Structures are given as structure tokens and as C-alpha cells.
Amino acid sequence: MAMPEKEELPFFDPDTDETMSKNEQIEMYEAWAEYREKLRTGTKPNK
């Protein structure tokens, strides 16, 4: 069975669907990195 070429995601509309800005993505990844580091070292927040 032949598959049609996929040019764009048919279910994503950038005008109506929310996406994170580059700064929001950076902030989220930095928070994840901090969280993983706290898990690795066993430290608790504010201590």
C-alpha cells in the first residue's frame, strides 16, 4: 500500500493550538534539570 507524502501534521493548527515559546521551553528544561539534580543528590527544596 502506498503512503501519501507527509508535509505537515494534519491535527496541528498553530493558530488555535498552544505552543511554548523558546524562552518557555528553556525555562521548563532548566527546571527539569534542577529537579533531576535534586533527585540525584537527594536534596530537598529549601533545605
URURRA-V509233 format. One record per pair of residues at least 12 apart in sequence whose C-alpha atoms are under 6 Angstrom apart, sorted by sequence separation. I is the first residue (numbers start at 1). GAP is how many residues later the second one is. D is the distance in Angstrom with one decimal. If there is no record, write none. Layout:
I,GAP,D  I,GAP,D
This chain:
none
